Amino acid sequence: MSNVSAAHRRRARLLLASMLVCASLEAQASFLSGDTLDTVAMYAAWFVILVVPIVAVGLFLAVHVLPEKIAEHRHHPQQGAIKTLCFLSLVFGGMLWPLAWLWAFTRPVGYRMAYGTEKHEHYFIEMGDRAARGELDALELEHLREELAEMSSRGVLPKAIRGLPAILAQARPKVPPAATAGAAAAVQSAGGVC
């Protein structure tokens, strides 16, 4: 009799377990319910409708002007053309953008052969200002003088940098920090005041 009741109890437990499994509780797809769920959904929809497109367009434009910024940073002599290509790429749905990207990274060999340099005139204006302030070392100053001489031998310098050779003739290279410290130590050892 104990075997029968044990089997009976097992069946009863199995029946109870299957009833609990089959009895469905109310399912919740979200931790929010009612009006709270509607409110959060409304704000999420407005965020997706208003903010996401603005951020996407801003990001698209920021990436789209990268070739132009790279050309400016590298002092590419054809910056204006690269800038125009970036604008045209906007008009043509971005199809020209890879060309602008590649062009910004190329070294204009043909330009150097024709004009004696592969730098934009803004580079020479910037370097001339640095030379006038005494911020260029002797090597940089000599290289700039040679490059300007090469450019002037191929024709007339662009209007914006015609006065630069005169500025460079008066410019003096900066004194290295080690030389300054060595001169101060020599003066002190000689009994001078530094």
Backbone as a printed PyTorch tensor [residue, N CA C, xyz], in Angstrom:
tensor([[[  0.8000,  -1.1870,   0.0000],
         [  0.0000,   0.0000,   0.0000],
         [  0.8470,   1.2570,   0.0000]],

        [[  1.9900,   1.1520,   0.5780],
         [  2.8710,   2.3110,   0.5970],
         [  3.4360,   2.5820,  -0.7980]],

        [[  3.5980,   1.4910,  -1.6100],
         [  4.0680,   1.6780,  -2.9790],
         [  3.0160,   2.3780,  -3.8180]],

        [[  1.7670,   2.0470,  -3.5810],
         [  0.6810,   2.6600,  -4.3370],
         [  0.5740,   4.1330,  -3.9750]],

        [[  0.6520,   4.4360,  -2.7260],
         [  0.5230,   5.8350,  -2.3220],
         [  1.7260,   6.6530,  -2.7800]],

        [[  2.9150,   6.0680,  -2.8390],
         [  4.0990,   6.7820,  -3.3160],
         [  3.9540,   7.0810,  -4.8110]],

        [[  3.4470,   6.0960,  -5.5660],
         [  3.2240,   6.3080,  -6.9960],
         [  2.1240,   7.3390,  -7.2000]],

        [[  1.1200,   7.2710,  -6.3410],
         [  0.0150,   8.2060,  -6.4220],
         [  0.5050,   9.6350,  -6.1390]],

        [[  1.3640,   9.7610,  -5.1610],
         [  1.9020,  11.0820,  -4.8180],
         [  2.7750,  11.6370,  -5.9680]],

        [[  3.5510,  10.7780,  -6.5950],
         [  4.3830,  11.2260,  -7.7170],
         [  3.5220,  11.7400,  -8.8640]],

        [[  2.4430,  11.0180,  -9.1300],
         [  1.5340,  11.4550, -10.1930],
         [  0.8820,  12.7860,  -9.8270]],

        [[  0.5380,  12.9120,  -8.5850],
         [ -0.0950,  14.1480,  -8.1260],
         [  0.8880,  15.3220,  -8.2620]],

        [[  2.1270,  15.1020,  -7.8920],
         [  3.1390,  16.1550,  -8.0200],
         [  3.3770,  16.5010,  -9.4880]],

        [[  3.4480,  15.4900, -10.3340],
         [  3.6490,  15.7160, -11.7600],
         [  2.4840,  16.4960, -12.3540]],

        [[  1.2710,  16.1360, -11.9400],
         [  0.0770,  16.8410, -12.4120],
         [  0.0880,  18.2840, -11.9340]],

        [[  0.4530,  18.5170, -10.6830],
         [  0.5080,  19.8640, -10.1330],
         [  1.5870,  20.6900, -10.8420]],

        [[  2.7520,  20.1060, -11.1010],
         [  3.8390,  20.8070, -11.7890],
         [  3.4320,  21.1670, -13.2090]],

        [[  2.7880,  20.2550, -13.9110],
         [  2.3560,  20.5450, -15.2870],
         [  1.2700,  21.6080, -15.3080]],

        [[  0.4010,  21.6260, -14.3090],
         [ -0.6380,  22.6630, -14.2330],
         [  0.0030,  24.0320, -13.9850]],

        [[  1.0340,  24.0910, -13.1390],
         [  1.7090,  25.3590, -12.8840],
         [  2.4520,  25.8580, -14.1150]],

        [[  3.0450,  24.9280, -14.8370],
         [  3.7600,  25.3230, -16.0500],
         [  2.7750,  25.8120, -17.0970]],

        [[  1.6730,  25.1470, -17.2330],
         [  0.6900,  25.5150, -18.2540],
         [ -0.1070,  26.7470, -17.8730]],

        [[ -0.2200,  27.0130, -16.6090],
         [ -0.9750,  28.1950, -16.1880],
         [ -0.1210,  29.4190, -16.5020]],

        [[ -0.5320,  30.2160, -17.4460],
         [  0.2730,  31.3610, -17.8640],
         [ -0.0170,  32.5580, -16.9740]],

        [[  1.0610,  33.1630, -16.5610],
         [  0.9380,  34.4170, -15.8320],
         [  0.9060,  35.5320, -16.8740]],

        [[  0.5530,  36.7250, -16.4660],
         [  0.4980,  37.8460, -17.3900],
         [  1.9120,  38.1800, -17.8510]],

        [[  2.1570,  38.1700, -19.1570],
         [  3.4890,  38.4290, -19.7100],
         [  3.7300,  39.9310, -19.7780]],

        [[  4.9720,  40.3590, -19.4660],
         [  5.3650,  41.7670, -19.5300],
         [  6.5250,  41.8940, -20.5310]],

        [[  6.3190,  42.6840, -21.5540],
         [  7.3690,  42.8910, -22.5400],
         [  8.2810,  44.0360, -22.1340]],

        [[  7.8950,  44.8240, -21.1770],
         [  8.6650,  45.9710, -20.7430],
         [  8.5820,  46.0970, -19.2430]],

        [[  9.5670,  46.7670, -18.6780],
         [  9.5010,  47.0120, -17.2450],
         [  8.5720,  48.1680, -16.9350]],

        [[  8.1390,  48.8890, -17.9930],
         [  7.1790,  49.9810, -17.8310],
         [  5.7890,  49.4980, -18.2050]],

        [[  4.8090,  50.1750, -17.6960],
         [  3.4500,  49.7790, -18.0570],
         [  2.5500,  51.0070, -18.1280]],

        [[  1.4760,  50.8700, -18.8480],
         [  0.4430,  51.9030, -18.9130],
         [  0.9220,  53.1940, -19.5400]],

        [[  0.5690,  54.3000, -18.8650],
         [  0.8840,  55.6300, -19.3810],
         [  2.3880,  55.9130, -19.3980]],

        [[  3.1260,  55.3280, -18.4740],
         [  4.5720,  55.5280, -18.4460],
         [  5.2100,  54.9900, -19.7180]],

        [[  4.7590,  53.8320, -20.1410],
         [  5.2760,  53.2410, -21.3710],
         [  4.9560,  54.1230, -22.5680]],

        [[  3.7430,  54.6440, -22.6350],
         [  3.3600,  55.5320, -23.7410],
         [  4.1990,  56.8060, -23.7460]],

        [[  4.4460,  57.3750, -22.5690],
         [  5.2180,  58.6090, -22.4770],
         [  6.6640,  58.3880, -22.9250]],

        [[  7.2700,  57.3070, -22.4440],
         [  8.6550,  57.0130, -22.8400],
         [  8.7360,  56.7380, -24.3380]],

        [[  7.7810,  56.0260, -24.8820],
         [  7.7660,  55.7410, -26.3210],
         [  7.6200,  57.0220, -27.1280]],

        [[  6.8050,  57.9560, -26.6530],
         [  6.6080,  59.2150, -27.3690],
         [  7.9170,  60.0220, -27.3890]],

        [[  8.5850,  60.1270, -26.2310],
         [  9.8430,  60.8720, -26.1880],
         [ 10.9250,  60.1900, -27.0180]],

        [[ 10.9760,  58.8890, -27.0080],
         [ 11.9530,  58.1680, -27.8290],
         [ 11.6910,  58.4130, -29.3160]],

        [[ 10.4420,  58.4220, -29.7080],
         [ 10.0990,  58.6790, -31.1080],
         [ 10.5020,  60.0950, -31.5200]],

        [[ 10.2250,  61.0910, -30.6780],
         [ 10.6040,  62.4660, -30.9950],
         [ 12.1190,  62.6140, -31.0630]],

        [[ 12.8300,  61.9150, -30.1890],
         [ 14.2930,  61.9420, -30.2230],
         [ 14.7920,  61.3850, -31.5500]],

        [[ 14.2510,  60.2560, -31.9720],
         [ 14.6740,  59.6360, -33.2320],
         [ 14.2910,  60.5150, -34.4150]],

        [[ 13.1550,  61.1700, -34.3540],
         [ 12.6940,  61.9930, -35.4780],
         [ 13.4720,  63.3020, -35.5770]],

        [[ 13.7850,  63.9280, -34.4410],
         [ 14.4120,  65.2470, -34.4700],
         [ 15.9360,  65.2250, -34.2880]],

        [[ 16.4310,  64.5420, -33.3030],
         [ 17.8370,  64.6480, -32.9420],
         [ 18.7280,  63.7750, -33.8280]],

        [[ 18.3400,  62.5650, -34.0790],
         [ 19.1940,  61.6450, -34.8430],
         [ 19.4920,  62.1740, -36.2510]],

        [[ 18.5300,  62.7050, -37.0060],
         [ 18.8870,  63.2400, -38.3310],
         [ 19.8430,  64.4340, -38.2680]],

        [[ 19.6710,  65.2930, -37.2580],
         [ 20.5560,  66.4490, -37.1350],
         [ 21.9800,  65.9900, -36.8480]],

        [[ 22.1250,  65.0460, -35.9290],
         [ 23.4510,  64.5160, -35.6150],
         [ 24.0400,  63.7950, -36.8300]],

        [[ 23.2200,  63.0520, -37.5510],
         [ 23.7110,  62.3220, -38.7320],
         [ 24.1800,  63.2910, -39.8160]],

        [[ 23.4270,  64.3610, -40.0680],
         [ 23.8350,  65.3440, -41.0770],
         [ 25.1060,  66.0540, -40.6300]],

        [[ 25.1860,  66.4210, -39.3550],
         [ 26.3950,  67.0680, -38.8430],
         [ 27.6150,  66.1800, -38.9690]],

        [[ 27.4630,  64.9180, -38.6410],
         [ 28.5650,  63.9660, -38.7610],
         [ 28.9590,  63.7670, -40.2230]],

        [[ 27.9600,  63.6880, -41.1020],
         [ 28.2160,  63.5510, -42.5400],
         [ 29.0230,  64.7430, -43.0570]],

        [[ 28.6220,  65.9560, -42.6660],
         [ 29.3450,  67.1460, -43.1290],
         [ 30.7470,  67.2170, -42.5340]],

        [[ 30.8880,  66.8190, -41.2680],
         [ 32.2140,  66.8370, -40.6420],
         [ 33.1670,  65.8790, -41.3530]],

        [[ 32.6790,  64.7270, -41.7200],
         [ 33.5110,  63.7620, -42.4350],
         [ 33.7420,  64.2370, -43.8710]],

        [[ 32.7560,  64.9080, -44.4390],
         [ 32.8360,  65.3170, -45.8310],
         [ 33.8930,  66.3960, -46.0730]],

        [[ 34.1980,  67.2240, -45.0770],
         [ 35.1940,  68.2760, -45.2730],
         [ 36.5960,  67.8250, -44.8430]],

        [[ 36.7480,  66.5720, -44.4550],
         [ 38.0640,  66.0720, -44.0500],
         [ 39.1350,  66.2330, -45.1380]],

        [[ 38.8660,  65.9160, -46.4070],
         [ 39.9120,  66.1240, -47.4160],
         [ 40.3810,  67.5800, -47.4870]],

        [[ 39.4490,  68.5030, -47.3330],
         [ 39.8000,  69.9190, -47.3530],
         [ 40.7050,  70.2690, -46.1690]],

        [[ 40.3650,  69.7810, -44.9910],
         [ 41.1650,  70.0550, -43.7910],
         [ 42.5520,  69.4050, -43.9000]],

        [[ 42.6040,  68.2190, -44.4610],
         [ 43.8860,  67.5290, -44.6390],
         [ 44.7590,  68.3110, -45.6220]],

        [[ 44.1700,  68.7940, -46.6990],
         [ 44.9290,  69.5690, -47.6840],
         [ 45.4780,  70.8520, -47.0580]],

        [[ 44.6840,  71.5070, -46.2120],
         [ 45.1570,  72.7140, -45.5410],
         [ 46.2980,  72.3840, -44.5840]],

        [[ 46.1430,  71.3030, -43.8460],
         [ 47.1670,  70.9160, -42.8770],
         [ 48.4820,  70.5410, -43.5620]],

        [[ 48.3960,  69.9050, -44.7020],
         [ 49.6000,  69.4740, -45.4260],
         [ 50.1190,  70.5460, -46.3780]],

        [[ 49.4970,  71.7370, -46.3990],
         [ 49.8770,  72.8620, -47.2560],
         [ 49.8750,  72.4560, -48.7270]],

        [[ 48.8650,  71.7020, -49.1180],
         [ 48.7410,  71.2460, -50.5070],
         [ 48.5330,  72.4660, -51.4030]],

        [[ 49.2800,  72.5820, -52.5040],
         [ 49.1520,  73.7740, -53.3480],
         [ 47.8130,  73.8680, -54.0860]],

        [[ 47.0820,  72.7710, -54.1630],
         [ 45.8090,  72.7740, -54.8830],
         [ 44.6240,  72.7010, -53.9140]],

        [[ 44.7330,  73.4090, -52.7840],
         [ 43.6820,  73.3970, -51.7730],
         [ 42.3390,  73.8560, -52.3180]],

        [[ 42.3630,  74.8700, -53.1180],
         [ 41.1190,  75.4110, -53.6700],
         [ 40.3780,  74.3830, -54.5160]],

        [[ 41.1190,  73.6500, -55.3210],
         [ 40.4970,  72.6260, -56.1670],
         [ 39.9490,  71.4790, -55.3240]],

        [[ 40.6600,  71.1090, -54.2670],
         [ 40.1880,  70.0340, -53.3940],
         [ 38.9220,  70.4780, -52.6590]],

        [[ 38.8990,  71.7310, -52.2420],
         [ 37.7090,  72.2800, -51.5740],
         [ 36.5120,  72.2730, -52.5300]],

        [[ 36.7440,  72.6460, -53.7650],
         [ 35.6760,  72.6340, -54.7670],
         [ 35.1880,  71.2080, -55.0230]],

        [[ 36.1060,  70.2590, -55.0840],
         [ 35.7210,  68.8640, -55.2950],
         [ 34.8840,  68.3440, -54.1210]],

        [[ 35.2200,  68.7570, -52.8980],
         [ 34.4070,  68.3600, -51.7360],
         [ 32.9920,  68.9160, -51.8590]],

        [[ 32.8720,  70.1760, -52.3010],
         [ 31.5410,  70.7590, -52.4840],
         [ 30.7750,  70.0340, -53.5890]],

        [[ 31.4340,  69.7640, -54.6960],
         [ 30.7720,  69.0420, -55.7850],
         [ 30.3660,  67.6380, -55.3450]],

        [[ 31.1460,  67.0540, -54.4790],
         [ 30.8010,  65.7340, -53.9620],
         [ 29.5070,  65.7750, -53.1680]],

        [[ 29.2710,  66.8760, -52.4500],
         [ 27.9940,  67.0320, -51.7470],
         [ 26.8420,  67.0670, -52.7440]],

        [[ 27.0460,  67.7780, -53.8510],
         [ 26.0030,  67.9040, -54.8710],
         [ 25.7360,  66.5580, -55.5420]],

        [[ 26.7990,  65.7770, -55.7700],
         [ 26.6550,  64.5050, -56.4670],
         [ 26.5360,  63.3090, -55.5240]],

        [[ 26.0970,  63.5360, -54.3250],
         [ 25.8060,  62.4430, -53.3980],
         [ 27.0240,  61.7300, -52.8440]],

        [[ 28.1390,  62.4140, -52.7680],
         [ 29.3250,  61.8280, -52.1510],
         [ 30.1720,  60.9680, -53.0640]],

        [[ 29.8180,  60.9080, -54.3450],
         [ 30.5580,  60.0240, -55.2390],
         [ 31.9710,  60.5280, -55.5340]],

        [[ 32.1990,  61.8300, -55.4250],
         [ 33.5180,  62.3890, -55.7210],
         [ 34.4060,  62.4690, -54.4830]],

        [[ 33.8440,  62.1910, -53.3120],
         [ 34.5750,  62.3290, -52.0510],
         [ 35.8410,  61.4690, -52.0050]],

        [[ 35.8140,  60.2150, -52.4520],
         [ 37.0640,  59.4370, -52.4270],
         [ 38.1750,  60.0580, -53.2720]],

        [[ 37.8000,  60.7000, -54.3770],
         [ 38.8100,  61.3730, -55.2030],
         [ 39.4340,  62.5480, -54.4460]],

        [[ 38.5890,  63.3050, -53.7520],
         [ 39.1010,  64.4260, -52.9600],
         [ 40.0150,  63.9220, -51.8510]],

        [[ 39.6360,  62.8100, -51.2330],
         [ 40.4400,  62.2170, -50.1570],
         [ 41.8180,  61.8120, -50.6890]],

        [[ 41.8390,  61.1160, -51.8250],
         [ 43.1120,  60.6970, -52.4180],
         [ 43.9520,  61.8920, -52.8610]],

        [[ 43.2960,  62.8740, -53.4380],
         [ 43.9940,  64.0520, -53.9410],
         [ 44.6500,  64.8160, -52.7810]],

        [[ 43.9840,  64.8710, -51.6470],
         [ 44.5320,  65.5950, -50.4950],
         [ 45.8190,  64.9400, -49.9820]],

        [[ 45.9680,  63.6480, -50.1910],
         [ 47.1490,  62.9360, -49.7030],
         [ 48.2620,  62.7970, -50.7420]],

        [[ 48.0130,  63.1860, -51.9780],
         [ 49.0390,  63.0270, -53.0080],
         [ 50.0560,  64.1590, -52.9460]],

        [[ 51.2440,  63.8590, -53.4020],
         [ 52.2700,  64.8870, -53.5420],
         [ 52.2220,  65.3690, -54.9820]],

        [[ 51.9860,  66.6300, -55.2030],
         [ 51.8220,  67.1380, -56.5730],
         [ 53.1600,  67.2890, -57.2910]],

        [[ 53.6350,  66.2000, -57.8690],
         [ 54.9390,  66.1820, -58.5270],
         [ 54.9430,  67.1130, -59.7380]],

        [[ 53.8980,  67.0710, -60.5280],
         [ 53.8180,  67.9450, -61.6990],
         [ 53.8080,  69.4120, -61.3020]],

        [[ 53.1790,  69.7220, -60.1970],
         [ 53.1360,  71.0950, -59.6960],
         [ 54.5430,  71.5490, -59.3070]],

        [[ 55.2910,  70.6490, -58.6610],
         [ 56.6700,  70.9780, -58.2600],
         [ 57.5370,  71.2190, -59.4890]],

        [[ 57.3620,  70.4100, -60.5250],
         [ 58.1570,  70.5990, -61.7370],
         [ 57.8280,  71.9410, -62.3950]],

        [[ 56.5730,  72.3390, -62.3520],
         [ 56.1710,  73.5770, -63.0080],
         [ 56.5140,  74.8170, -62.1850]],

        [[ 56.3130,  74.7550, -60.8500],
         [ 56.4410,  75.9530, -60.0220],
         [ 57.6000,  75.9160, -59.0300]],

        [[ 58.2700,  74.7800, -58.8920],
         [ 59.4100,  74.7030, -57.9950],
         [ 59.0670,  74.4030, -56.5530]],

        [[ 57.8400,  74.1210, -56.2630],
         [ 57.4330,  73.8050, -54.8890],
         [ 56.2160,  72.8910, -54.9120]],

        [[ 55.9890,  72.2600, -53.7990],
         [ 54.7740,  71.4580, -53.6500],
         [ 53.9790,  71.9310, -52.4370]],

        [[ 54.1860,  73.1930, -52.0700],
         [ 53.4970,  73.7910, -50.9260],
         [ 52.6180,  74.9390, -51.3950]],

        [[ 51.5490,  75.1880, -50.6370],
         [ 50.6660,  76.3170, -50.9050],
         [ 51.3360,  77.5910, -50.4140]],

        [[ 50.9790,  78.7140, -50.9810],
         [ 51.6220,  79.9720, -50.5760],
         [ 51.3460,  80.3360, -49.1180]],

        [[ 50.2660,  79.8070, -48.5350],
         [ 50.0190,  80.0550, -47.1010],
         [ 51.1480,  79.4850, -46.2490]],

        [[ 51.7250,  78.3820, -46.6960],
         [ 52.8640,  77.7860, -45.9790],
         [ 54.0210,  78.7730, -45.9300]],

        [[ 54.3220,  79.4190, -47.0470],
         [ 55.4470,  80.3520, -47.0980],
         [ 55.1650,  81.6010, -46.2760]],

        [[ 53.9250,  82.0450, -46.2600],
         [ 53.5650,  83.1970, -45.4240],
         [ 53.7500,  82.8430, -43.9470]],

        [[ 53.2820,  81.6650, -43.5550],
         [ 53.4180,  81.2100, -42.1640],
         [ 54.8910,  81.0560, -41.7760]],

        [[ 55.6730,  80.4340, -42.6370],
         [ 57.1000,  80.2470, -42.3430],
         [ 57.8420,  81.5850, -42.3400]],

        [[ 57.4400,  82.5190, -43.1900],
         [ 58.0520,  83.8520, -43.1820],
         [ 57.7840,  84.5840, -41.8800]],

        [[ 56.5690,  84.4490, -41.3680],
         [ 56.2440,  85.0550, -40.0650],
         [ 57.0790,  84.4330, -38.9570]],

        [[ 57.2320,  83.1200, -39.0010],
         [ 58.0490,  82.4390, -37.9860],
         [ 59.5200,  82.8480, -38.1050]],

        [[ 59.9960,  83.0180, -39.3330],
         [ 61.3870,  83.4420, -39.5330],
         [ 61.5990,  84.8570, -39.0110]],

        [[ 60.6430,  85.7410, -39.2390],
         [ 60.7490,  87.1230, -38.7570],
         [ 60.7720,  87.1660, -37.2290]],

        [[ 60.0740,  86.2290, -36.5810],
         [ 60.0700,  86.1720, -35.1070],
         [ 61.2840,  85.4130, -34.5670]],

        [[ 62.1090,  84.8430, -35.4330],
         [ 63.2920,  84.1080, -35.0000],
         [ 62.9860,  82.7190, -34.4730]],

        [[ 61.9320,  82.0770, -34.9790],
         [ 61.5170,  80.7570, -34.4960],
         [ 62.0500,  79.6030, -35.3450]],

        [[ 62.7250,  79.9000, -36.4490],
         [ 63.2480,  78.8460, -37.3180],
         [ 64.7150,  78.6080, -37.0150]],

        [[ 65.1100,  77.3480, -37.0170],
         [ 66.5350,  77.0620, -36.8320],
         [ 67.2570,  77.2700, -38.1690]],

        [[ 68.5670,  77.1260, -38.1630],
         [ 69.3720,  77.4300, -39.3440],
         [ 69.0090,  76.5520, -40.5330]],

        [[ 68.7580,  75.2600, -40.2950],
         [ 68.3950,  74.3480, -41.3890],
         [ 67.0680,  74.7240, -42.0240]],

        [[ 66.0680,  75.0050, -41.1990],
         [ 64.7430,  75.3840, -41.7280],
         [ 64.8340,  76.6880, -42.5180]],

        [[ 65.5780,  77.6350, -41.9820],
         [ 65.7210,  78.9300, -42.6510],
         [ 66.4310,  78.7760, -44.0050]],

        [[ 67.4830,  77.9770, -44.0390],
         [ 68.2080,  77.7500, -45.2860],
         [ 67.3370,  77.0160, -46.3100]],

        [[ 66.5890,  76.0120, -45.8500],
         [ 65.6940,  75.2700, -46.7470],
         [ 64.6340,  76.2030, -47.3340]],

        [[ 64.0760,  77.0840, -46.5250],
         [ 63.0590,  78.0210, -47.0020],
         [ 63.6570,  78.9830, -48.0360]],

        [[ 64.8700,  79.4580, -47.7750],
         [ 65.5410,  80.3580, -48.7390],
         [ 65.7790,  79.6360, -50.0740]],

        [[ 66.2410,  78.3840, -49.9940],
         [ 66.4910,  77.6180, -51.2180],
         [ 65.2080,  77.3590, -51.9940]],

        [[ 64.1540,  77.0440, -51.2890],
         [ 62.8920,  76.7630, -51.9740],
         [ 62.3500,  78.0250, -52.6550]],

        [[ 62.4640,  79.1640, -51.9960],
         [ 62.0260,  80.4180, -52.6200],
         [ 62.8990,  80.7720, -53.8230]],

        [[ 64.2030,  80.4980, -53.7270],
         [ 65.0970,  80.7610, -54.8650],
         [ 64.7270,  79.8680, -56.0470]],

        [[ 64.4000,  78.6050, -55.7620],
         [ 63.9790,  77.6820, -56.8250],
         [ 62.6760,  78.1610, -57.4700]],

        [[ 61.7620,  78.6300, -56.6540],
         [ 60.4850,  79.1260, -57.1960],
         [ 60.6990,  80.3650, -58.0510]],

        [[ 61.5450,  81.2860, -57.5780],
         [ 61.7460,  82.5250, -58.3470],
         [ 62.5290,  82.2610, -59.6230]],

        [[ 63.3410,  81.1940, -59.6490],
         [ 64.0670,  80.8750, -60.8810],
         [ 63.1260,  80.3330, -61.9630]],

        [[ 61.9760,  79.8340, -61.5600],
         [ 61.0110,  79.2900, -62.5290],
         [ 59.9990,  80.3330, -62.9980]],

        [[ 60.0380,  81.5000, -62.4290],
         [ 59.1030,  82.5450, -62.8280],
         [ 58.8800,  83.5040, -61.6760]],

        [[ 57.9360,  84.3560, -61.8420],
         [ 57.6310,  85.3680, -60.8340],
         [ 56.9540,  84.6980, -59.6370]],

        [[ 57.3710,  85.1010, -58.4430],
         [ 56.7400,  84.5760, -57.2290],
         [ 55.2970,  85.0500, -57.1440]],

        [[ 54.4220,  84.2730, -56.5320],
         [ 53.0440,  84.7500, -56.3370],
         [ 53.0360,  86.0610, -55.5380]],

        [[ 52.0500,  86.8600, -55.7990],
         [ 51.9640,  88.2000, -55.2170],
         [ 52.0470,  88.1710, -53.6840]],

        [[ 51.4470,  87.1750, -53.0740],
         [ 51.3870,  87.1180, -51.6080],
         [ 52.7490,  86.8840, -50.9660]],

        [[ 53.7100,  86.3300, -51.7220],
         [ 55.0070,  86.0100, -51.1040],
         [ 56.1720,  86.7250, -51.7840]],

        [[ 55.9180,  87.7600, -52.5540],
         [ 57.0070,  88.4740, -53.2420],
         [ 57.9590,  89.1600, -52.2680]],

        [[ 57.4760,  89.6140, -51.1420],
         [ 58.3340,  90.2990, -50.1730],
         [ 59.0560,  89.3590, -49.2320]],

        [[ 58.7890,  88.0680, -49.3340],
         [ 59.3730,  87.0890, -48.4130],
         [ 60.8950,  86.9500, -48.5250]],

        [[ 61.5050,  87.0030, -49.7120],
         [ 62.9780,  86.9040, -49.7590],
         [ 63.6730,  88.0150, -48.9600]],

        [[ 63.1150,  89.2080, -48.9560],
         [ 63.7040,  90.3030, -48.1840],
         [ 63.5830,  90.0350, -46.6840]],

        [[ 62.4720,  89.4770, -46.2660],
         [ 62.2790,  89.1370, -44.8500],
         [ 63.2540,  88.0500, -44.4410]],

        [[ 63.4260,  87.0510, -45.3100],
         [ 64.3400,  85.9530, -45.0000],
         [ 65.7950,  86.3920, -45.0020]],

        [[ 66.1410,  87.4140, -45.8080],
         [ 67.5240,  87.9120, -45.8320],
         [ 67.8870,  88.5450, -44.4980]],

        [[ 66.9100,  89.1430, -43.8120],
         [ 67.1570,  89.7890, -42.5250],
         [ 66.9730,  88.8350, -41.3480]],

        [[ 66.3240,  87.7100, -41.5770],
         [ 66.0080,  86.7830, -40.4830],
         [ 67.2590,  86.0940, -39.9740]],

        [[ 67.2970,  85.8770, -38.6740],
         [ 68.3880,  85.1490, -38.0350],
         [ 67.8270,  83.8660, -37.4480]],

        [[ 68.6070,  82.7750, -37.5340],
         [ 68.1060,  81.5140, -36.9640],
         [ 68.0250,  81.5930, -35.4430]],

        [[ 67.1310,  80.7830, -34.8970],
         [ 66.9980,  80.7510, -33.4410],
         [ 68.2120,  80.0600, -32.8420]],

        [[ 68.5250,  80.4370, -31.6410],
         [ 69.6680,  79.8570, -30.9430],
         [ 69.1830,  78.6290, -30.2070]],

        [[ 69.8420,  77.4860, -30.3790],
         [ 69.4100,  76.2710, -29.6770],
         [ 69.5260,  76.4530, -28.1610]],

        [[ 68.6230,  75.8150, -27.3810],
         [ 68.6510,  75.9650, -25.9260],
         [ 69.9680,  75.5110, -25.3080]],

        [[ 70.5950,  74.4820, -25.8570],
         [ 71.8630,  73.9860, -25.3080],
         [ 72.9570,  75.0360, -25.4830]],

        [[ 72.9610,  75.7370, -26.6100],
         [ 73.9610,  76.7610, -26.8570],
         [ 73.7580,  77.9350, -25.9000]],

        [[ 72.5380,  78.2810, -25.6110],
         [ 72.2330,  79.3670, -24.6860],
         [ 72.6990,  79.0120, -23.2800]],

        [[ 72.4370,  77.7810, -22.8580],
         [ 72.8570,  77.3390, -21.5290],
         [ 74.3800,  77.2750, -21.4520]],

        [[ 75.0240,  76.8330, -22.5100],
         [ 76.4850,  76.7620, -22.5410],
         [ 77.1030,  78.1500, -22.4830]],

        [[ 76.5150,  79.1190, -23.1720],
         [ 77.0230,  80.4860, -23.1440],
         [ 76.8590,  81.0870, -21.7570]],

        [[ 75.7310,  80.8080, -21.0960],
         [ 75.5150,  81.3200, -19.7440],
         [ 76.5060,  80.7140, -18.7710]],

        [[ 76.8210,  79.4250, -18.9130],
         [ 77.7920,  78.7640, -18.0340],
         [ 79.1890,  79.3180, -18.2630]],

        [[ 79.5280,  79.6370, -19.5150],
         [ 80.8420,  80.2080, -19.8260],
         [ 80.9760,  81.5880, -19.2100]],

        [[ 79.9230,  82.3680, -19.2420],
         [ 79.9460,  83.7040, -18.6680],
         [ 80.1060,  83.6300, -17.1550]],

        [[ 79.4130,  82.6910, -16.5110],
         [ 79.5090,  82.5250, -15.0470],
         [ 80.9040,  82.0710, -14.6550]],

        [[ 81.4850,  81.1450, -15.4010],
         [ 82.8200,  80.6470, -15.0450],
         [ 83.8730,  81.7120, -15.2510]],

        [[ 83.6080,  82.6490, -16.1540],
         [ 84.5560,  83.7360, -16.3890],
         [ 84.4100,  84.8400, -15.3450]],

        [[ 83.4370,  84.7060, -14.4510],
         [ 83.2560,  85.6900, -13.3940],
         [ 82.2230,  86.7440, -13.7350]],

        [[ 81.5590,  86.6140, -14.8460],
         [ 80.5270,  87.5730, -15.2200],
         [ 79.2160,  87.2880, -14.5300]],

        [[ 78.3240,  88.2200, -14.5830],
         [ 77.0050,  88.0610, -13.9880],
         [ 76.0560,  87.6260, -15.0850]],

        [[ 75.2950,  86.6090, -14.7740],
         [ 74.3430,  86.1420, -15.7710],
         [ 72.9650,  86.1640, -15.2120]]])
